[in-house]
Amino acid sequence: MKSDNVFTLENAGWPVLLVDAMANVVRANAAAIKIFGAALEASHSNLSAIWSAEGVESPENFLAHWEHSPLPAALLKFRLQDGTSGAFLTSICPVTQDGQKLFLLQLLPDAGASDSKLAHKQKLDCALQLGRSVTLDFNNALTSILGHTTLL
């Protein structure tokens, strides 16, 4: 997967982070910057800037352990912009760009939290984004087929 394609998630309503193996944040979408604030706006930001102190291991160690025994999602705690800690069900996906291994982290609020309506809305936003992508790809394919048919 190319990271340019991955960051069609730029307009997602939930935080999305693209980090390297050393937990350096390569890219963050607008929702992530809104929730985590200035910690992600720096040019060389690291995941440890928002990683909750309550976590057992550092973000680098977590990613290294995750690589050896990947799980589709993990419940992680992060420090929010207001200084509080928030739990997120984090979907993790490995991505390769120019031979560099990256991790795509999609952060959804913990479904057990009081933000269940927000989590539901974010899931619907995800389904809508997927539907838009499929529709556009299908439309592009049909347009080229119709164009070639017209020439015949």
C-alpha positions in Angstrom: 0.0 0.0 0.0 1.3 3.5 -0.8 1.0 6.1 1.9 -0.5 8.5 -0.6 -3.4 6.1 -1.1 -3.6 5.5 2.7 -4.1 9.1 3.4 -7.4 9.3 1.7 -8.1 9.0 5.4 -7.0 12.7 5.7 -10.6 13.7 6.0 -11.7 10.9 8.3 -13.6 12.0 11.4 -11.3 9.9 13.7 -7.6 10.3 14.4 -5.3 8.5 12.0 -1.5 8.4 12.4 1.2 7.1 10.1 4.3 6.2 12.2 7.7 4.6 11.4 9.3 1.7 13.4 10.9 4.2 15.7 7.5 5.7 16.5 8.2 9.0 14.7 4.9 10.4 13.4 5.3 10.7 9.6 1.8 12.0 9.0 -1.3 12.8 11.1 -4.8 13.7 9.8 -6.8 16.8 10.9 -8.8 14.9 13.5 -5.6 13.7 15.2 -4.2 17.2 15.3 -7.5 18.5 16.7 -7.5 15.9 19.5 -3.8 15.8 20.4 -2.9 19.4 19.5 0.6 20.8 19.4 2.3 17.5 20.2 1.7 16.4 16.6 2.2 19.8 14.9 6.0 19.7 15.4 8.0 18.7 12.3 9.7 15.8 14.2 7.0 14.7 16.5 7.2 11.3 18.2 4.4 9.0 19.3 5.8 9.2 22.8 4.6 12.8 23.0 1.0 11.6 23.1 1.6 8.1 24.5 0.0 7.8 28.0 2.3 7.4 30.9 0.0 4.7 32.1 1.3 2.4 29.4 3.6 -0.4 30.3 6.0 -0.1 27.5 7.3 2.6 25.2 5.7 3.1 21.7 8.9 1.8 20.0 8.7 -1.4 22.1 5.0 -1.8 21.5 5.4 -1.6 17.7 8.3 -4.1 17.8 6.3 -6.5 19.9 3.3 -6.0 17.7 5.3 -6.9 14.6 6.2 -10.3 16.1 2.6 -11.1 17.1 0.2 -8.8 15.2 -3.3 -8.2 16.5 -5.9 -6.4 14.3 -6.6 -3.9 17.2 -5.3 -3.0 20.6 -6.8 -0.9 23.4 -4.2 2.0 23.9 -4.2 5.1 26.1 -3.1 8.5 24.8 -2.7 11.9 26.3 -5.2 14.3 24.9 -4.7 18.0 24.2 -6.4 19.0 27.5 -4.0 16.9 29.5 -6.4 14.1 30.3 -5.9 10.5 29.2 -8.2 8.8 26.6 -8.6 5.1 25.7 -8.8 4.3 22.0 -9.4 1.0 20.2 -6.4 1.3 17.9 -6.5 -0.5 14.5 -2.9 -1.2 13.4 -1.9 -1.9 9.8 1.7 -2.3 8.4 2.4 -0.2 5.3 5.5 0.0 3.1 6.6 3.2 1.4 9.9 3.4 -0.6 11.2 0.3 1.3 10.5 1.9 4.7 8.2 0.0 7.0 5.4 2.2 8.5 2.4 1.6 10.7 -1.0 3.0 10.1 -2.8 3.6 13.4 -6.6 4.4 13.3 -7.8 5.5 16.7 -11.4 4.9 17.6 -12.7 5.8 21.1 -13.2 2.8 23.4 -16.7 1.4 22.7 -17.2 0.9 26.4 -16.8 4.6 27.1 -19.5 7.2 27.2 -18.6 8.2 23.7 -20.4 5.2 22.1 -22.4 7.6 19.9 -19.2 9.2 18.7 -17.7 5.7 18.0 -20.9 4.8 16.1 -20.7 8.0 14.0 -17.0 7.3 13.3 -17.8 3.8 12.1 -20.5 5.2 9.8 -18.0 7.8 8.5 -15.6 4.9 7.7 -18.3 3.0 5.8 -19.2 6.2 3.9 -15.5 6.8 3.0 -15.2 3.2 1.8 -18.4 3.6 -0.3 -17.1 6.8 -1.9 -13.8 5.2 -2.8 -15.5 2.1 -4.4 -18.0 4.3 -6.2 -15.3 6.5 -7.7 -13.2 3.5 -8.8 -16.2 1.9 -10.4 -17.1 5.2 -12.1 -13.6 5.6 -13.5 -13.6 2.0 -14.9 -17.0 2.6 -16.5 -16.0 5.9 -18.0 -13.0 4.3 -19.8 -15.1 1.4 -21.0 -17.7 3.7 -22.4 -15.1 5.9 -24.0 -13.5 3.0 -25.8 -16.9 1.6 -26.8 -17.8 5.0 -28.3 -14.6 5.0 -30.4 -15.6 1.6 -31.8 
